[in-house]
Amino acid sequence: MALFGLQLVITIVVACLLQKLGVYYSFGRWLICQRLVRYLHPTDEQLRKYSSAPPHSGGGNRNSRRNNERNSNNGHLETFTVSKRSNIHLKMSKIDPIDVIQLHYFTDYKWLVDFSIATIVVFCLDDIYFALFTTKEQYNLSIIWLTLACAFTLKVLISLSSLYFTGGDESSGERSLCVVFGFIFLVLSMIILIVDENILEFGLTGAFDSFTDGTQQLLGNITFVENSSSPISEMGFKLCLASSCSFMSALLVFPCFRFARMHLDSLKYASSRPLLQVLLHVNFVSPLLVLFLWIKPIARDYIVPDNDSILTSGLFDNVRLIAMLCSSCLRLSLILVYLQAYLNMAHEKIEDMKKETGRITNIEIQKTVARVFYYLCVVTIQYITPSIMLIMLTIMLKSLGVLALLQQ
């Protein structure tokens, strides 16, 4: 208790609240049930109005009628066809909490969002505690929460990507795309990691020196041998980083594709709202703008030309931290706009179907509409996981003492 002090009390209280109240009060469930509207699939009775099949009469259709009755008695769905050019109208309905329970990956989405909120709360309370009672003898317990949040985010991404590798021949295209992009980003990562530190400010040289000193000290304490050599060379260290970046890139391939598609749809629905369009564009290009802050000839050499400038080097590091947080928070704040654009895909698919010729079964129409809502939580996970992981890593960078957010 003396080692953690009040931090342990905060952790226990937040963990108990997360476990006991999470079943009844969930921010993740409230988020997707707040203002989102979904399209209901047409019922069989509604689709029969557009079916041009002749009535069941005469001896020729008696067997067909008997088959339909037999299928209905056996619990099978009755199947009939309608013209693709039928004037089908979809009804809209507000999403209720009872509707989201059946959604694919709803439990993982709900736990990820609620645990991330709890992690932010623990971090803020611990940070206030350290600000009021400065002590060097206590370990920051919020680091464990941040690490677990990153681990849960990575676990959900791996679970989604594993579906492409266990889906058989139907997922061969997605599986190949993940592998190809993984190798492409492996090559790009190795190219970027050999760039000089005067161009890209990744601090890999200092990181490797710190890693070497730490491992040598640890090995010295275990083996009681002084001046133990590092277990990995600098090239091996960079190769491990490149492999990690390649693995993360393979996991984020389809979330990036999904985000790009939702961005285009959101711009289409926001055509009459100029301010929202500006926010959508800023949200789309903000990761690239933040990345420019780590290119030394573009950012630091111009913003901090010398030690006598108004913006010091330490304050510039804080600006980069704040820029990452702002970019992630902006993306999370626009989540309802993007999710509504995704839900509108059901209407767009029906409108595109009306432009085709031929006939389609009632089951296929209903699946086309219902599938959009069924994968809502999957799309939400793909949208929020990059931002959640970036926020947690940024806070961890600050909590570990590498940078102080309010140091100057």
N, C-alpha and C positions, 0 to 999 in steps of 0.2 A: 504493500500500500504506500509506503514511503517513497518507492521508486517512481510511481506514476502520480500519486496524490489525487487531486481533484479530477485529473483526466480520466482516471479509471471510473470514477462516479459518473462522469458525463457519458462515457462509452456504454456503461451498463444501462443507464436511463434511456439513451437513444435506442439501444438494441432492444430493450423491452418494449418501448413504444412502437418500434418498427414491427416487432413480432405480434404484439397484441392488437394494435390498432390498424395494422396494414390490411387486415381482412375487411374491415368496415370502411376505412378512409384511405383511399389510394390516390395519390396525385396523378399517376399514370392513367388510371381509369377515368378520373375526372377530366383529364386533358383531351382524350379522344371522344368524350361524351359531352363536351362543352358546347361547341357550335357546329360540329360537323354534321352533314346531311348525306345520307346514302340513298341509292336507288334500289327499289324493291323489284325483284324479278317478277314478270307477269305469271299469273296462275294459269292452270290448264283451261279453266273456264274462259278467261280473257283471250287466250290464244285460239280457242276453238272458233271465235268469231271471225278470225282471219283464215280459217281452214276451209278450203274449197272442196273437201271430200264429200261425195254424195251421201245422203242419209242412209242409215242401215235399214234397208228394205229389200225384199226379194230374196230368192234362194242363193244368189251369187255372193251376197254379203253376210249370209247367215253364219258361215264359218268364221269370218272375221269378227263378227259381233261376239260369237261364243269364245273366241280366243281372248278378246279384250276383257270379257267378263271373267274368264278363268284367270287371266293375269291379275285382275283387280282382287279377286278372291285370294290369290296366292301372295298378295302383298307387292306385286310388281307394278311399276309405274306404267301407265298407259302412254303409248308413244304414237304421235301423229305428226304430220308435216304441215307447215305453212309456207307461204311464199315469202322469200326474203324481202320483197318490196312491200310487204304489209305495213300499214301505218300503225306501228306499235308505239304506244306511249308508256313510259315508265313513271311510276309514282315515286315521289320522294318522301323520306321519313327521317326524322331526327334520330340519331343513334342513342339508344338507351343503354344503361349499364347492364341490363340482362342480355343485350344482343352481343356484347363483346366477349362474354365468357367462352363462347364456342369458337372464337377466332383462333387461327393457327398462330402459335408462339405468343399467345396472350400472357401466359404465366411468366415467361422469360422477360417479355417487355415490361410487365408490371413490376417485377422484382428489380430489374435494372434501373428503372426510373426512380422507384422508391428508395432503393439503396443509394443511388447517386445523390438524391436530396438529403438523405441522412448523413452521407459523407460530408457534404458541404456544411451542414449544421455542426457536425463534430469539429470540422476544421475551424469554423468561425469561432466557436466557443473556446477551443483550445488556443487559438491565436489571441483571443481576448485575455485568456488566463495568463499566457506568457507575457503579454504586454503589461498587465497589471502586477504580476508577480514574477519578476525576472529571476530565473535560476538556470544554472548550467548543469545541474545534477540530474535533471529529469529528461527522459526521452520523450519526443513528440509522438504521442500515440495516434494522432491522426494520419501518420504515414502508413500505418497498417490498414486503415480504412481506405486510403487512396490507392494502395496497392491492390486491395481486394476489389475495388471498383474497376480498376484497369483489368484485373484478371477476369471478372465477370463479363466485361465488355468483349474481351478477346474470346472468351468461351462462347458467347452468343454468335460472334462472327464465324468462328470455326464450325459451330453447329449448323449455321446456314450454308456455309460453303461445302460442308460434308454431304449435303443433299445432292450436290452435282456429281459427286464421286460414288454415291450409292444408289443412284436412280436408274441404273441400267443404260440401255441404248438410247432411251429418250433424252437423257441429259448429256449425251456425248459432246454436243456442241458447246454447252456451258463448261463442261469439264476441260475441253481442249482450250477454250478461251482463258480459263484461269491459269492453266499450265503455261501457255504462250506468254501471257502478260507477266507471269512470275519470272520467267527467264529474261524477258525484255528488261524488266526493272532491276533484275540482278546485274545485268551488264551496265545499265545506267547508274546504278548505285556504286559499282566499283569505279566507274569513270569519275563520278562526282567526288568520291572519297580520296582520290589521288590529286585533286585540285589543291593548289597551294592555299595555306591559311590566310594569306594576304588578299585572297579573292573571296573565298567562302569562310565565314566566321563560325565554323562548327565547333571549334575548340577541341578537335580530336587529339591533338598532340598533348595538350594539358590533361585531357581525360585519360589517355593511355598512361601518362606518367603517374597520375593519381591511382589508376588501377594497378600499376606495377608496384608502387609503394605499399598499397594496401595488401596486395597478395603476398609480397615479400614479408611484411610484418606478420601476416596471418600464418604463413608457412614457418616463419621463425618461431612463433609461439607454439606451433604444433610439434615441429621436429626438433626444436631447440638448436637449430643451426642458423648461425648468423649469415647475413648476405646471401640468402637463398635467391636463386634466379627466378625470373617471372615464368609462369607456366605457359605463356603464349607470347609470340613475337608481335611486333606492331603490324606487320602484314596480316598475320592471323587474326589480330584484333579487328582490323578493318574488314576482313573477309567475313567475320561473324556479324558485324554490323550490316554489311551488304546483304547477307543471307536473311537477316531479320527484316530488313527493309523490303526485300523481295517477297518474303512470306506475307507481310502486312499488305503489300500492294496486290497480291493475288486475292487476299480476302476482301479488299475494297474495290475490286473491279466492278462487280455488279451494283454495289451501292452507289458508285460514281455514275454508272449508266442510268440508274434509276433517278438519281438527283438531276441529271441533265434533262431527262424526259419530263420530270415534274416541273423543272424550271421553265421549259418551253410552254407547257400547258398553263402554268401560272401567269406567264406574260400574256397569253391569249385572253385569259379571263380577267386580267387587270388592265385591259386596254383603255378603259374609261377612268382609271385612277392613276394619274401621273406620279404621285408621291410613292405609291406602292410599287410602281414599275422601277423607280429609282432605287428603292430599298432592295428589290429583287436583283437588280443588276449589281449593286454594291455587294450583296450577299454572295453572288456568284463569283465575283473577281477578288473578293477580300482575301482568300487564301493565297492568291498569287501576289497581292500587294504586301501581305505580311512576309512572304518569302523573300521579297526584295530587301527587307530590313537586315537580312543575314548576308547580303552581297556587299562586301566592304567598299569597293569603289563607288557603289551607287548610294549607299546609306551612310555608314559611319564617316567616311572621308569627307562627305559634304556636310553632314549634320554636326559632327564633332571634329572640326578640322584641327584644333589644338586644345591644349589644357586650359586656355584662357577663355574658351567659348562659354556661352550661357548654359548650354546643355552639356553636362559633363559625361564622361564615359559610363560611370555607374548609373546615372539617370537615363542614359540612352538604353542601357540594358533593361531598366524598368519599363521604358516605353515599349520595347519589344514584347515584354511580358503582357502588358496591358493590351497591346494590339492583338495578341493571340486570344486573350479572353474576350475582347470585344467582338472579334470575328466569330468566335464560337457562340457567344450569347446572341448575336444578331441572327445567326442561323437557327438557333432554337426558338427565338421569338417569332419567326415566320413559319413555324411548323404547321399551324392550322391552314395557312394559305396553300402550302404545298400538298398537304394531305387532302384538302378539298379538291384540288386539281386532280389528284390521283383518283378519288372517288368518282369524279365526273367522267372518268374513262368508260364507265359502264354505259352512259348515255352516248358517248362518242362511238363506241363499238356497235351499238344498235343503229346509229345513224349511218355508219359506214356499211353496215350489212344491207341497208335499204338501197344502196347503190349497186348491189350485186344482183345477179339473176339466179334463178333456180329456187329450190325449196330447202328447208331446214327443219329439223325436228324440234318439237317443243322442249325436249330435254336439253338440247344443245343451246337453245336460247336462254333457258333458265340458268344453265351452268355458266354461260358467258357473263351474265349479269351478276350472279351470286359470287363468282370467283373473285371479282374485284374487291368486294367487301370482306371476303374470307381471308384474304392476304393483307389486310390493312395493317395488322401488327407487324408483319414481316417487313413491309415497306417503311413503317415507322422506325423499326429497329435499324434498318439500313440508313435512314436519314439521321438519326440521333447518335449512333455509336461513334462516328468520327469526332463529333463535337464533344461528347462526354469524355472520350479518352484524351483528347487534347486539353480539356479543362483540368482533368485530374493530373496529367503529367505537368502542366504548367504550375498548378498549386504545389505539387510535389517538389518541383524545382525551387520554388520559393521556400517551402517548409524545410528542405534539407540545408538551407543556409547558403546555397550557391548565390542566390540573389535576394536582396531585401526589397520588397515592393515599395516600401515607404522610407527608404534609407536616407533620401536626400530631399 
